[in-house]
């Protein structure tokens, strides 16, 4: 598992160029089916628009773009290039155009669709997804104060805490930080509290600010 950049959430924005209205929408996706469904949803929403240009990039390496009736290479490829240059993956963008009656020319179309994609990505936001360990540790109630403080001190995020005969914390953290937590717990509890790995999962750990 390696870290990657993707979109934080769905985002949308719009602008007008020579009476043509451009609406950009972007979203994080994980599969081709999700990307295709997002494009279909926007096409249905803006059924009366002249063009719904789209592009998506997946971690599998798959890329796709559509000019949706615009001159070849003036719409879909520029939208795709915005995704590629931003470094994001598992992402889809649709730029909708309501034609205003004035031709923009090839260069104007490239600039307009690029801008529509860029403002959509900006609104969606970019995050860094990092692989983290899913961990669990159990302690006595008397140890909980120390253990409960040490876990976040070592940049772990507590996902759940259960209280039965013991207190059990479930949390996630980056693998390289685990050794430090283990050492701190061993010192604080005389080695009686052990951390157990129960899985791995991607988490958003850092927003990327342009």
C-alpha positions in Angstrom: 0.0 0.0 0.0 1.4 3.4 -1.0 0.1 6.9 -0.4 -1.8 8.8 -3.1 -3.6 12.0 -3.7 -7.3 12.2 -4.4 -10.3 14.6 -4.1 -11.6 15.3 -0.6 -15.3 15.5 -1.6 -17.6 16.5 -4.4 -17.1 20.1 -5.5 -18.6 22.4 -8.2 -18.1 25.8 -9.5 -19.0 27.7 -12.7 -18.1 30.7 -14.9 -19.2 32.4 -18.1 -17.0 32.8 -21.2 -18.4 34.8 -24.2 -22.0 34.0 -23.1 -21.3 30.3 -22.8 -21.9 29.0 -19.3 -19.5 26.4 -18.0 -20.2 24.3 -14.9 -17.4 22.1 -13.5 -18.1 19.3 -11.1 -15.6 16.9 -9.5 -15.8 13.9 -7.2 -13.7 11.2 -5.6 -14.4 7.7 -6.9 -12.9 4.2 -6.4 -14.1 2.3 -9.4 -14.9 2.8 -13.1 -18.6 2.1 -12.3 -18.7 5.0 -9.8 -17.0 7.3 -12.3 -19.5 6.4 -15.0 -22.4 6.8 -12.6 -21.2 10.3 -11.7 -21.0 11.3 -15.3 -24.4 9.8 -16.0 -25.9 11.7 -13.0 -24.5 15.1 -14.3 -25.7 14.4 -17.8 -29.2 13.7 -16.4 -29.1 16.8 -14.2 -27.9 19.0 -17.1 -29.9 17.2 -19.9 -30.5 20.4 -21.7 -26.9 21.5 -22.0 -25.0 21.4 -25.3 -22.1 19.4 -23.9 -21.2 17.4 -20.8 -17.4 16.8 -21.2 -15.9 14.3 -18.8 -12.7 12.6 -17.7 -11.6 10.3 -14.9 -8.4 8.7 -13.6 -8.2 5.6 -11.4 -5.4 4.1 -9.3 -5.7 1.0 -11.5 -4.0 3.1 -14.2 -7.2 3.5 -16.2 -7.9 6.9 -17.8 -10.8 8.0 -19.9 -12.1 11.3 -21.4 -14.9 12.3 -23.7 -15.3 15.4 -25.8 -19.1 14.9 -25.9 -19.6 16.5 -29.3 -16.9 19.3 -29.0 -14.1 19.2 -31.6 -11.7 16.4 -30.9 -9.0 17.2 -28.5 -10.5 20.6 -27.4 -12.4 19.4 -24.3 -12.0 15.9 -22.9 -8.2 15.9 -23.1 -7.8 19.3 -21.4 -10.1 18.1 -18.6 -8.1 14.9 -18.2 -4.8 16.9 -18.2 -6.0 19.0 -15.3 -6.5 15.8 -13.3 -3.1 14.4 -14.3 -1.2 17.7 -13.6 -2.9 18.0 -10.2 -1.5 14.5 -9.3 -4.9 13.2 -8.1 -6.2 9.7 -8.9 -9.5 8.0 -8.2 -11.2 11.2 -9.4 -13.8 12.2 -12.0 -14.6 15.6 -13.5 -17.5 16.7 -15.7 -17.6 20.2 -17.3 -21.0 21.1 -18.6 -21.4 23.8 -21.3 -24.5 25.8 -22.1 -23.7 27.3 -25.5 -24.1 31.0 -25.6 -24.1 31.5 -29.4 -20.5 32.7 -29.8 -17.8 30.2 -31.1 -14.7 30.1 -28.9 -12.3 28.5 -31.3 -10.0 25.6 -30.5 -7.8 27.5 -28.2 -10.7 29.1 -26.4 -12.3 25.7 -25.9 -9.1 24.3 -24.4 -8.7 27.2 -22.0 -12.4 27.1 -21.0 -12.6 23.4 -20.3 -9.3 23.5 -18.5 -10.5 26.3 -16.3 -13.8 24.5 -15.7 -12.0 21.4 -14.5 -9.5 23.4 -12.4 -12.2 25.3 -10.5 -14.1 22.0 -9.8 -11.0 20.3 -8.5 -10.2 23.4 -6.3 -13.7 23.3 -4.8 -13.5 19.5 -4.2 -10.1 19.9 -2.4 -7.2 17.6 -2.5 -6.2 15.2 0.3 -3.3 12.7 0.8 -4.4 9.2 1.5 -1.9 7.2 3.5 -1.9 3.5 4.4 -2.3 3.1 8.2 -2.3 0.2 10.6 -5.6 -0.7 12.3 -4.6 -1.4 15.9 -6.1 -2.5 19.2 -4.9 -2.3 22.8 -6.6 -3.4 26.0 -5.8 -2.1 29.5 -7.3 -2.0 33.0 -9.4 0.9 34.1 -6.5 2.1 36.3 -4.2 2.1 33.3 -6.7 3.8 31.0 -5.6 7.4 31.9 -2.0 6.8 30.8 -2.9 4.6 27.8 -5.6 6.9 26.6 -3.2 9.8 26.7 -0.2 8.1 25.1 -2.1 6.9 22.0 -2.9 10.4 20.6 0.5 11.7 21.8 2.1 9.4 19.2 -0.2 10.7 16.3 -2.6 7.8 16.5 -6.3 8.4 16.0 -8.8 6.6 18.3 -11.6 5.1 16.3 -13.5 3.4 19.1 -13.3 2.7 22.8 -15.2 -0.1 24.6 -15.6 -0.5 28.3 -16.1 -4.1 29.6 -14.0 -5.9 32.1 -11.1 -4.1 30.3 -10.9 -0.9 28.4 -10.2 -1.6 24.7 -9.1 1.1 22.3 -9.2 0.7 18.5 -7.1 3.2 16.6 -5.1 3.8 13.5 -1.7 5.3 12.8 1.2 5.3 10.3 3.4 2.2 10.6 6.6 4.1 11.2 5.1 5.6 14.4 4.2 2.3 16.0 7.6 1.5 17.5 7.5 4.8 19.5 4.1 4.0 20.9 5.0 0.5 21.8 8.1 1.8 23.7 6.0 4.4 25.6 3.3 1.9 26.5 5.9 -0.6 27.7 7.5 2.0 29.9 4.2 3.3 31.3 2.6 -0.1 32.0 5.6 -2.3 32.8 5.0 -4.1 29.5 1.5 -5.3 30.5 -0.3 -3.5 27.6 0.3 -4.8 24.1 -0.7 -3.4 20.8 -2.2 -5.8 18.3 -2.6 -5.2 14.6 -6.0 -6.0 13.2 -5.7 -4.7 9.7 -4.7 -2.0 7.3 -6.7 0.8 5.7 -6.3 4.1 3.9 -7.0 7.3 5.8 -7.0 10.9 4.8 -4.2 12.4 6.9 -3.2 15.6 5.3 -4.8 18.2 3.1 -2.8 19.5 0.2 -2.8 23.2 -0.2 -1.8 24.6 -3.5 
